[in-house]
């Protein structure tokens, strides 16, 4: 009982808005069926070759970048809530349009449009989480929200593979309906978290913030130049996202190549369920076990787990190895997910959360875009085994870079403590 209380301790005493977002994410994730199967939709349903699938996936990611920048600026200028509701609704309606369409190249255009709408809405959501948390409860809040999404996603993946085989249009409808319910929860139960006219937060007193979160006058460029560690950190996470993008790109193609379309899509769907259930059961455990570690230290461990988890498929590709791979890289995913955004928000001024939630994810998320593009061509000229080994080396290099960054940050913090002590004595 004592150990159980220790595990759930980070989730106690959070603000009401955090629990509302937890429910919202859970509901939304129950219908999160389209994105995980995007590669198979393009390849198996529409019939595009691997290289074109990579190009389209990359294009969608490239369009996400300017959309996210626009969304971040609008979130800091007009507030988080209204931007989130407007553009996430447009993304939802795009899926409703797909429900009535035949699987064809025209569907690709609608899916890309949905990606743009969700890209504009994304920074508002991330900024809202930063608005309702402080550095004291932020790790627990992000861990809980991550847990909520994956709890719903676990249920979704239980039937996603079967729906994909024969009822793709139903997948679009379910995704749209659950997104609407999730958005309604935010609309009715969470008030605007940031007042741009006064440049003030509306839920948390700014006096409870750390000095790095104080409002800042100037552009996002000036903020980043004053905090270069955020740029280096984002470049490191880029390598992590490069290999993680293969979870939805290389892995489903490898599975269907090895075991056939129907059996392979079922294996991939089962790995999705394994991924989600591993998150559900191990997120509280890892959050508790690594509570005394810095965010950067946890990210280092995540990198090693990514390298091993994905890299193992470059040497052995039996069915059970796919499941082992899914378990190992999911442990890395957990450590990364509960560490990246808290680290960023702890170093971001409240006045720039929307813009920071757009600019840095673009750098980090470029790995998602470039990963499929690069690996599509690597796969076309080599094979699955070499492709997994190549991607594993990329993330290993990024992990080594994170080790040096963690040591630098630790040394810098120690120096700051010494300087503060000396200033007090003088």
VENQUI-V677760 format. One record per residue. RES is the residue in one small letter. NEAR is the number of other ideal C-beta (glycine too) atoms within 10 Angstrom. D_FIRST is the distance of its C-alpha to the first C-alpha in Angstrom with 2 decimals. Layout:
BEGIN
[[RES	NEAR	D_FIRST] [RES	NEAR	D_FIRST]]
END
This chain:
BEGIN
[[x	5	0.00] [x	6	3.79] [x	8	5.41] [x	10	5.01] [x	9	6.21] [x	13	8.61] [x	16	9.87] [x	13	10.75] [x	14	12.03] [x	20	15.51] [x	18	15.92] [x	9	15.51] [x	9	18.76] [x	19	21.16] [x	15	24.59] [x	11	25.47] [x	21	27.79] [x	22	25.11] [x	16	23.32] [x	16	26.81] [x	26	27.53] [x	21	24.30] [x	16	25.56] [x	25	29.05] [x	25	28.15] [x	21	26.25] [x	21	29.35] [x	24	31.74] [x	22	30.05] [x	21	30.31] [x	26	34.04] [x	25	34.15] [x	26	36.40] [x	20	39.51] [x	14	38.64] [x	22	36.86] [x	24	39.93] [x	19	42.55] [x	28	43.92] [x	25	44.35] [x	22	45.92] [x	23	48.49] [x	19	49.15] [x	21	48.89] [x	15	49.71] [x	19	52.21] [x	11	53.42] [x	18	53.48] [x	12	53.70] [x	19	50.96] [x	14	52.83] [x	15	53.35] [x	23	49.71] [x	27	48.89] [x	16	51.52] [x	22	50.33] [x	25	46.70] [x	20	47.91] [x	15	50.16] [x	21	47.36] [x	23	45.38] [x	15	48.48] [x	16	49.08] [x	25	45.49] [x	18	46.31] [x	14	49.02] [x	22	47.19] [x	26	44.10] [x	18	46.34] [x	17	48.01] [x	31	44.72] [x	29	43.42] [x	17	46.63] [x	23	46.66] [x	30	43.06] [x	26	43.98] [x	12	47.28] [x	17	46.44] [x	21	42.68] [x	31	39.74] [x	19	39.29] [x	14	42.82] [x	27	43.18] [x	24	39.96] [x	16	41.06] [x	15	44.65] [x	22	44.21] [x	23	41.11] [x	17	43.09] [x	16	45.99] [x	21	43.84] [x	21	42.59] [x	17	46.22] [x	21	47.16] [x	22	44.85] [x	16	46.48] [x	15	49.84] [x	24	48.66] [x	15	47.74] [x	9	51.47] [x	13	52.75] [x	10	53.75] [x	16	52.19] [x	11	54.80] [x	11	55.35] [x	12	55.52] [x	19	51.84] [x	18	51.16] [x	11	52.72] [x	17	50.52] [x	22	47.36] [x	15	48.49] [x	17	49.14] [x	24	45.62] [x	20	44.32] [x	21	46.48] [x	20	45.20] [x	22	41.55] [x	26	42.54] [x	26	43.93] [x	25	40.86] [x	24	38.33] [x	32	38.81] [x	30	38.41] [x	22	34.95] [x	24	33.86] [x	30	35.57] [x	27	33.91] [x	22	30.43] [x	28	31.72] [x	20	33.18] [x	25	29.98] [x	25	27.81] [x	17	28.24] [x	15	27.46] [x	9	24.43] [x	19	22.65] [x	22	24.76] [x	22	22.60] [x	23	19.69] [x	27	22.29] [x	23	24.05] [x	22	20.95] [x	23	20.06] [x	24	23.72] [x	21	23.98] [x	24	21.00] [x	23	22.72] [x	22	25.99] [x	26	24.74] [x	19	22.79] [x	24	26.20] [x	27	28.06] [x	21	26.20] [x	17	27.62] [x	25	30.97] [x	25	31.39] [x	15	30.84] [x	16	34.28] [x	26	35.91] [x	23	37.67] [x	13	39.27] [x	17	40.36] [x	25	41.91] [x	15	44.08] [x	8	45.80] [x	13	44.72] [x	21	44.63] [x	14	45.94] [x	14	43.03] [x	23	40.66] [x	26	42.51] [x	17	42.34] [x	22	38.60] [x	25	38.02] [x	22	40.30] [x	16	38.85] [x	21	35.21] [x	23	36.43] [x	17	38.29] [x	14	35.31] [x	24	33.15] [x	20	36.03] [x	13	36.55] [x	18	33.03] [x	22	33.88] [x	14	37.35] [x	8	36.37] [x	14	33.17] [x	20	33.52] [x	8	36.52] [x	16	38.41] [x	21	36.38] [x	26	39.43] [x	11	42.88] [x	16	45.37] [x	8	48.29] [x	8	46.74] [x	13	44.67] [x	13	41.71] [x	22	38.14] [x	13	37.61] [x	16	33.87] [x	18	32.87] [x	9	35.04] [x	12	36.56] [x	5	36.23] [x	11	32.50] [x	17	33.39] [x	11	33.88] [x	5	37.52] [x	14	37.55] [x	23	36.87] [x	11	39.82] [x	13	42.46] [x	17	45.07] [x	9	48.72] [x	12	50.10] [x	11	49.61] [x	21	46.67] [x	10	48.80] [x	12	48.93] [x	20	45.16] [x	19	44.69] [x	11	47.40] [x	13	45.66] [x	17	42.38] [x	9	43.58] [x	15	40.19] [x	19	39.25] [x	14	42.22] [x	15	41.41] [x	26	37.78] [x	21	38.94] [x	17	41.40] [x	27	38.72] [x	28	36.51] [x	21	39.74] [x	26	39.55] [x	25	35.98] [x	25	37.07] [x	24	40.15] [x	29	38.24] [x	24	35.57] [x	25	38.48] [x	27	39.23] [x	24	36.14] [x	20	38.23] [x	25	41.66] [x	26	42.08] [x	24	39.28] [x	25	40.45] [x	23	44.02] [x	23	43.08] [x	26	41.20] [x	21	44.14] [x	14	46.58] [x	15	44.94] [x	17	44.03] [x	12	46.29] [x	15	45.75] [x	14	43.98] [x	14	41.78] [x	23	41.22] [x	22	40.17] [x	19	37.76] [x	23	36.27] [x	28	36.02] [x	26	34.36] [x	19	31.82] [x	25	31.11] [x	26	30.61] [x	19	27.95] [x	19	26.35] [x	21	26.57] [x	23	24.91] [x	19	22.07] [x	20	21.45] [x	23	21.32] [x	16	18.89] [x	11	16.33] [x	18	17.14] [x	25	17.97] [x	22	14.48] [x	13	13.92] [x	20	17.39] [x	26	17.23] [x	17	14.39] [x	14	16.11] [x	19	19.48] [x	13	18.71] [x	7	20.96] [x	15	23.69] [x	15	26.58] [x	22	27.37] [x	21	30.36] [x	19	28.54] [x	26	26.17] [x	27	29.34] [x	22	30.87] [x	19	28.11] [x	29	28.53] [x	26	32.24] [x	18	31.89] [x	21	29.63] [x	32	32.25] [x	25	35.04] [x	18	33.58] [x	24	32.19] [x	26	35.46] [x	21	37.76] [x	18	36.85] [x	26	38.76] [x	18	41.84] [x	11	41.89] [x	12	40.35] [x	18	40.31] [x	10	39.27] [x	15	37.04] [x	8	33.95] [x	13	34.63] [x	23	34.58] [x	14	31.05] [x	17	30.04] [x	23	31.74] [x	23	29.86] [x	16	26.45] [x	20	27.49] [x	29	29.22] [x	23	26.40] [x	21	24.11] [x	26	27.00] [x	25	27.34] [x	26	23.79] [x	28	24.36] [x	23	27.77] [x	22	26.79] [x	28	24.18] [x	26	26.66] [x	25	30.25] [x	25	30.58] [x	23	28.48] [x	21	30.79] [x	23	33.82] [x	25	32.91] [x	18	32.15] [x	19	35.76] [x	26	37.45] [x	20	39.40] [x	21	38.47] [x	21	42.10] [x	22	41.90] [x	28	38.56] [x	30	40.39] [x	27	42.88] [x	26	40.40] [x	28	38.27] [x	30	41.43] [x	24	43.10] [x	26	40.31] [x	25	38.93] [x	21	42.55] [x	18	42.67] [x	21	39.32] [x	21	39.98] [x	21	43.40] [x	24	41.64] [x	22	40.82] [x	23	44.51] [x	19	46.14] [x	28	43.82] [x	28	45.13] [x	21	48.66] [x	19	48.79] [x	27	46.99] [x	24	49.20] [x	15	52.24] [x	18	50.65] [x	24	49.79] [x	13	53.27] [x	9	54.94] [x	13	52.52] [x	13	49.77] [x	20	46.04] [x	14	45.28] [x	13	47.15] [x	24	45.67] [x	26	42.05] [x	15	43.05] [x	17	44.89] [x	28	42.00] [x	21	39.63] [x	15	42.04] [x	21	42.12] [x	31	38.38] [x	18	38.47] [x	13	41.18] [x	23	39.16] [x	22	36.14] [x	15	38.43] [x	18	39.74] [x	25	36.24] [x	16	35.75] [x	12	38.90] [x	18	37.92] [x	20	34.54] [x	13	36.42] [x	13	39.00] [x	18	36.50] [x	13	34.73] [x	10	38.14] [x	11	39.27] [x	11	36.30] [x	10	36.92] [x	10	40.58] [x	10	39.84] [x	10	37.79] [x	10	40.73] [x	10	43.20] [x	10	41.36] [x	10	41.25] [x	9	44.96] [x	8	45.86] [x	7	44.19] [x	6	46.08] [x	5	49.33]]
END
